[in-house]
Amino acid sequence: MNEFNKSRDERLSINFYLLRSVAILSVAFAHCVYSNTEYQRITSFVGLFGVPIFLVLSGYYFNAEGSISLFIKKKLKVIIPWIVWGILTYSFMAVRSKGFSIYNLFLWIVGYKTWLYYIPVLIITQCIFWKFYKSNIFSIIMVITTIISIVVTYALEPNIGITNYQNPLNWVGFFASGRLVQNNKERIYSIISKSKGLLWMSYLTLSVVFIPIYYFSTIEISYFNIYSFLIETLGSIGLVSICFILAQSSNRRIQDNHIMKIGKNTLIIYFLHMQFGIGIAELFTNLLGENPLVIIIQPVLAVLISYMISKLIILILGLIKLKNYLWILGIKDI
């Protein structure tokens, strides 16, 4: 790899960390609840893009080279924090509700009507791609599979024993899109260098046309309808494309900052944001009442509070000489 390509890919990696920060903020928007239906529609719309972006980027960076033991070792760095935080967050909920059961703990951890569904979906998706992650044909098949799954889910609302969120077929296409981007990265750079202006215009035109139509329609804003899928795809792939364009066309170097550090620690923030980030943020925003400013402040506060909690955990573990075990909680040293 020549120096230009190396520098370009470094800039792309930085852009993706920034995009992960945007994605976790989108997730926080999705999980904030308001009594005002118009405010709720706005936050639900902004919240459409977070999980698809995470899956696209996870697909982009997925690498299954090496032995099965190495593959399992990599997955344990996600599985163990998932189980630990599943137990901790369920226990927090159980204490408040004064009820505890092993069965409900299991349902909580696997994401049945909880935000933790993303982790088993990600792990199952990675297992699906373990042997086929370099195949464009397989990735295209998976994209088509998700389109079919979304259509069936929207049209028939099948009862398959799990929620729509837990169904990997509803998500695998986004991960597959990330694999297609990685497998065809140089071709994408080539297209960008020749047609950057056209790509900007196309993306802006599609956004101006489709986003207002969808937002102002009477269609329910949720992940699982074909209209949402189009908007999610437009948003996630479009934002990834912008990262490519900026990496290709700019020589700037972004210094490590808190936004990037949030992007590097989205796993721990994801675990913390629902009960602790949003819960604490609500204590402040409730003083202001529901207004347009609050629907922006609350999710931003939720992410920042979760980030600060993770820094506090790092400080405490550092003081008791257990900093080497940060990975068990899903934390990268900040």
BAPADO-781039 format. One record per residue (C-alpha): y, x, z; residue number from 1. Coordinates in pm, whole numbers. Example, Ala and Ser with C-alpha at 12.3 -4.5 7.8 and 13.67 -1.06 7.14 Angstrom:
2
MIKOL      yy      xx      zz  seq
MIKOL    -450    1230     780    1
MIKOL    -106    1367     714    2
This chain:
334
MIKOL      yy      xx      zz  seq
MIKOL       0       0       0    1
MIKOL     336     149    -106    2
MIKOL     634     162     130    3
MIKOL     808    -136     -34    4
MIKOL     503    -361       2    5
MIKOL     450    -242     360    6
MIKOL     813    -316     451    7
MIKOL     795    -651     272    8
MIKOL     480    -753     459    9
MIKOL     636    -644     789   10
MIKOL     934    -869     718   11
MIKOL     696   -1152     628   12
MIKOL     512   -1106     959   13
MIKOL     843   -1123    1147   14
MIKOL     939   -1436     953   15
MIKOL     607   -1593    1049   16
MIKOL     668   -1522    1418   17
MIKOL    1002   -1698    1386   18
MIKOL     827   -1985    1206   19
MIKOL     576   -2012    1492   20
MIKOL     873   -2059    1727   21
MIKOL     993   -2343    1505   22
MIKOL     641   -2489    1508   23
MIKOL     608   -2493    1888   24
MIKOL     950   -2657    1911   25
MIKOL     829   -2921    1665   26
MIKOL     524   -2981    1887   27
MIKOL     756   -3029    2186   28
MIKOL     959   -3282    1985   29
MIKOL     637   -3472    1910   30
MIKOL     548   -3499    2278   31
MIKOL     885   -3611    2415   32
MIKOL     888   -3985    2487   33
MIKOL    1194   -4212    2477   34
MIKOL    1241   -4584    2530   35
MIKOL    1490   -4599    2242   36
MIKOL    1276   -4662    1931   37
MIKOL    1525   -4492    1698   38
MIKOL    1530   -4175    1908   39
MIKOL    1150   -4185    1924   40
MIKOL    1127   -4215    1546   41
MIKOL    1350   -3910    1503   42
MIKOL    1151   -3692    1744   43
MIKOL     819   -3813    1601   44
MIKOL     940   -3720    1253   45
MIKOL    1047   -3370    1360   46
MIKOL     714   -3341    1542   47
MIKOL     511   -3392    1225   48
MIKOL     537   -3029    1116   49
MIKOL     428   -2824    1418   50
MIKOL      48   -2848    1407   51
MIKOL      25   -2818    1024   52
MIKOL     241   -2502    1036   53
MIKOL      20   -2351    1307   54
MIKOL    -292   -2424    1103   55
MIKOL    -144   -2281     782   56
MIKOL     -46   -1960     963   57
MIKOL    -383   -1945    1142   58
MIKOL    -553   -1972     805   59
MIKOL    -328   -1703     661   60
MIKOL    -419   -1452     932   61
MIKOL    -785   -1549     968   62
MIKOL   -1021   -1256     915   63
MIKOL   -1396   -1287     967   64
MIKOL   -1489    -932     867   65
MIKOL   -1735    -759    1096   66
MIKOL   -2038    -870    1294   67
MIKOL   -2097   -1209    1450   68
MIKOL   -2051   -1050    1794   69
MIKOL   -1701    -935    1692   70
MIKOL   -1625   -1284    1560   71
MIKOL   -1737   -1440    1891   72
MIKOL   -1537   -1183    2089   73
MIKOL   -1221   -1280    1901   74
MIKOL   -1285   -1650    1961   75
MIKOL   -1336   -1593    2334   76
MIKOL    -972   -1479    2356   77
MIKOL    -881   -1838    2268   78
MIKOL   -1174   -2025    2423   79
MIKOL   -1138   -1877    2773   80
MIKOL    -762   -1954    2806   81
MIKOL    -830   -2301    2667   82
MIKOL   -1093   -2372    2933   83
MIKOL    -887   -2216    3213   84
MIKOL    -576   -2416    3127   85
MIKOL    -786   -2725    3061   86
MIKOL    -916   -2708    3417   87
MIKOL    -572   -2627    3563   88
MIKOL    -385   -2901    3375   89
MIKOL    -654   -3160    3444   90
MIKOL    -652   -3067    3814   91
MIKOL    -273   -3106    3819   92
MIKOL    -307   -3452    3663   93
MIKOL    -598   -3546    3891   94
MIKOL    -405   -3454    4205   95
MIKOL    -112   -3668    4097   96
MIKOL    -335   -3963    4005   97
MIKOL    -573   -3905    4298   98
MIKOL    -883   -3918    4083   99
MIKOL   -1125   -3649    3963  100
MIKOL   -1450   -3657    3766  101
MIKOL   -1645   -3396    3572  102
MIKOL   -1681   -3632    3275  103
MIKOL   -1308   -3692    3253  104
MIKOL   -1249   -3319    3290  105
MIKOL   -1474   -3263    2988  106
MIKOL   -1289   -3528    2785  107
MIKOL    -957   -3373    2888  108
MIKOL   -1058   -3022    2778  109
MIKOL   -1199   -3127    2440  110
MIKOL    -874   -3309    2369  111
MIKOL    -973   -3673    2397  112
MIKOL    -629   -3834    2414  113
MIKOL    -477   -3503    2531  114
MIKOL    -278   -3235    2352  115
MIKOL    -564   -2986    2395  116
MIKOL    -739   -3123    2084  117
MIKOL    -580   -2847    1875  118
MIKOL    -796   -2567    2018  119
MIKOL   -1142   -2715    1939  120
MIKOL   -1011   -2822    1597  121
MIKOL    -896   -2464    1532  122
MIKOL   -1223   -2309    1652  123
MIKOL   -1439   -2548    1447  124
MIKOL   -1222   -2487    1141  125
MIKOL   -1255   -2110    1180  126
MIKOL   -1633   -2146    1209  127
MIKOL   -1635   -2353     888  128
MIKOL   -1453   -2070     710  129
MIKOL   -1648   -1784     867  130
MIKOL   -1853   -1709     555  131
MIKOL   -1615   -1851     295  132
MIKOL   -1270   -1732     399  133
MIKOL   -1220   -1530      80  134
MIKOL   -1322   -1812    -153  135
MIKOL   -1039   -1997    -327  136
MIKOL   -1282   -2260    -451  137
MIKOL   -1403   -2336     -99  138
MIKOL   -1044   -2357      25  139
MIKOL    -953   -2601    -253  140
MIKOL   -1257   -2814    -163  141
MIKOL   -1139   -2820     199  142
MIKOL    -788   -2930      94  143
MIKOL    -942   -3215    -106  144
MIKOL   -1166   -3299     191  145
MIKOL    -862   -3341     416  146
MIKOL    -686   -3562     161  147
MIKOL    -994   -3786     142  148
MIKOL   -1029   -3787     522  149
MIKOL    -663   -3884     570  150
MIKOL    -693   -4165     314  151
MIKOL   -1010   -4298     479  152
MIKOL    -856   -4271     826  153
MIKOL    -544   -4457     714  154
MIKOL    -720   -4725     511  155
MIKOL   -1031   -4795     719  156
MIKOL    -952   -4663    1069  157
MIKOL   -1319   -4567    1122  158
MIKOL   -1459   -4552    1474  159
MIKOL   -1650   -4223    1488  160
MIKOL   -1643   -4165    1864  161
MIKOL   -1352   -3922    1860  162
MIKOL    -981   -3965    1807  163
MIKOL    -816   -3897    1473  164
MIKOL    -659   -3590    1628  165
MIKOL    -999   -3447    1718  166
MIKOL   -1142   -3489    1369  167
MIKOL   -1139   -3141    1206  168
MIKOL   -1157   -3295     858  169
MIKOL    -807   -3435     909  170
MIKOL    -675   -3080     961  171
MIKOL    -894   -2831     778  172
MIKOL    -691   -2862     457  173
MIKOL    -386   -2703     623  174
MIKOL    -595   -2408     739  175
MIKOL    -738   -2386     387  176
MIKOL    -383   -2378     247  177
MIKOL    -317   -2071     460  178
MIKOL    -627   -1905     318  179
MIKOL    -511   -1983     -36  180
MIKOL    -175   -1823      42  181
MIKOL    -340   -1509     183  182
MIKOL    -593   -1478    -100  183
MIKOL    -318   -1510    -361  184
MIKOL     -35   -1333    -179  185
MIKOL      57   -1087    -455  186
MIKOL      57   -1363    -712  187
MIKOL     291   -1564    -489  188
MIKOL     526   -1268    -457  189
MIKOL     522   -1230    -835  190
MIKOL     609   -1597    -889  191
MIKOL     889   -1574    -632  192
MIKOL    1042   -1267    -794  193
MIKOL    1053   -1446   -1131  194
MIKOL    1141   -1800   -1024  195
MIKOL    1316   -1782    -688  196
MIKOL    1606   -2006    -794  197
MIKOL    1374   -2267    -942  198
MIKOL    1161   -2270    -625  199
MIKOL    1468   -2325    -405  200
MIKOL    1588   -2609    -627  201
MIKOL    1242   -2771    -642  202
MIKOL    1198   -2759    -266  203
MIKOL    1545   -2894    -196  204
MIKOL    1502   -3172    -453  205
MIKOL    1166   -3281    -312  206
MIKOL    1307   -3272      42  207
MIKOL    1614   -3475     -51  208
MIKOL    1402   -3734    -233  209
MIKOL    1092   -3777     -16  210
MIKOL    1209   -3715     342  211
MIKOL    1479   -3989     351  212
MIKOL    1248   -4237     174  213
MIKOL     977   -4177     432  214
MIKOL    1207   -4167     735  215
MIKOL    1400   -4486     650  216
MIKOL    1093   -4682     541  217
MIKOL     899   -4915     770  218
MIKOL     594   -4688     761  219
MIKOL     479   -4577    1105  220
MIKOL     544   -4208    1158  221
MIKOL     211   -4048    1249  222
MIKOL      -5   -3764    1127  223
MIKOL    -270   -3984     977  224
MIKOL    -142   -4158     670  225
MIKOL    -109   -4031     316  226
MIKOL     272   -4046     328  227
MIKOL     281   -3827     638  228
MIKOL      36   -3586     477  229
MIKOL     271   -3542     181  230
MIKOL     567   -3479     413  231
MIKOL     366   -3242     635  232
MIKOL     249   -3049     330  233
MIKOL     600   -3035     189  234
MIKOL     734   -2913     523  235
MIKOL     467   -2659     617  236
MIKOL     405   -2505     275  237
MIKOL     777   -2520     196  238
MIKOL     873   -2332     514  239
MIKOL     600   -2073     452  240
MIKOL     736   -2030      99  241
MIKOL    1086   -1973     239  242
MIKOL     940   -1699     461  243
MIKOL     798   -1536     147  244
MIKOL    1127   -1567     -38  245
MIKOL    1322   -1409     248  246
MIKOL    1066   -1128     285  247
MIKOL    1083   -1056     -88  248
MIKOL    1458   -1071    -130  249
MIKOL    1596    -924     193  250
MIKOL    1583    -572     334  251
MIKOL    1707    -680     674  252
MIKOL    1517    -583     985  253
MIKOL    1518    -829    1272  254
MIKOL    1506    -673    1615  255
MIKOL    1254    -803    1865  256
MIKOL    1419   -1093    2048  257
MIKOL    1327   -1389    2266  258
MIKOL    1275   -1619    1968  259
MIKOL    1018   -1376    1829  260
MIKOL     857   -1341    2171  261
MIKOL     823   -1719    2190  262
MIKOL     655   -1703    1848  263
MIKOL     411   -1442    1978  264
MIKOL     325   -1651    2284  265
MIKOL     289   -1999    2143  266
MIKOL     -63   -2033    2287  267
MIKOL      47   -2019    2652  268
MIKOL     356   -2228    2573  269
MIKOL     132   -2488    2408  270
MIKOL     -79   -2514    2723  271
MIKOL     225   -2532    2952  272
MIKOL     475   -2743    2760  273
MIKOL     332   -3090    2812  274
MIKOL     313   -3119    3189  275
MIKOL     540   -2842    3306  276
MIKOL     790   -2778    3025  277
MIKOL     864   -3140    2939  278
MIKOL     812   -3255    3299  279
MIKOL    1076   -3016    3437  280
MIKOL    1308   -3072    3139  281
MIKOL    1303   -3447    3209  282
MIKOL    1442   -3384    3558  283
MIKOL    1757   -3248    3394  284
MIKOL    1784   -3478    3093  285
MIKOL    1731   -3792    3304  286
MIKOL    2067   -3715    3464  287
MIKOL    2229   -3748    3121  288
MIKOL    2052   -4067    3015  289
MIKOL    1914   -4121    2664  290
MIKOL    2159   -4013    2396  291
MIKOL    2148   -3815    2071  292
MIKOL    2216   -3487    2253  293
MIKOL    1923   -3534    2490  294
MIKOL    1666   -3572    2211  295
MIKOL    1761   -3218    2105  296
MIKOL    1806   -3067    2450  297
MIKOL    1481   -3192    2606  298
MIKOL    1229   -3032    2365  299
MIKOL    1432   -2710    2352  300
MIKOL    1436   -2699    2732  301
MIKOL    1063   -2773    2742  302
MIKOL     987   -2469    2526  303
MIKOL    1229   -2242    2714  304
MIKOL    1095   -2351    3054  305
MIKOL     736   -2292    2941  306
MIKOL     838   -1949    2812  307
MIKOL    1006   -1863    3142  308
MIKOL     699   -1978    3337  309
MIKOL     487   -1741    3126  310
MIKOL     729   -1456    3206  311
MIKOL     701   -1543    3575  312
MIKOL     321   -1532    3551  313
MIKOL     346   -1187    3390  314
MIKOL     571   -1069    3672  315
MIKOL     335   -1197    3941  316
MIKOL      23   -1050    3779  317
MIKOL     209    -723    3734  318
MIKOL     297    -710    4102  319
MIKOL     -67    -761    4207  320
MIKOL    -194    -513    3945  321
MIKOL    -372    -773    3732  322
MIKOL    -163    -743    3417  323
MIKOL    -471    -643    3213  324
MIKOL    -599   -1000    3259  325
MIKOL    -306   -1176    3093  326
MIKOL    -529   -1260    2796  327
MIKOL    -738   -1490    3019  328
MIKOL    -430   -1714    3040  329
MIKOL    -349   -1674    2670  330
MIKOL     -44   -1453    2732  331
MIKOL      69   -1156    2527  332
MIKOL     284    -920    2732  333
MIKOL     647   -1026    2685  334
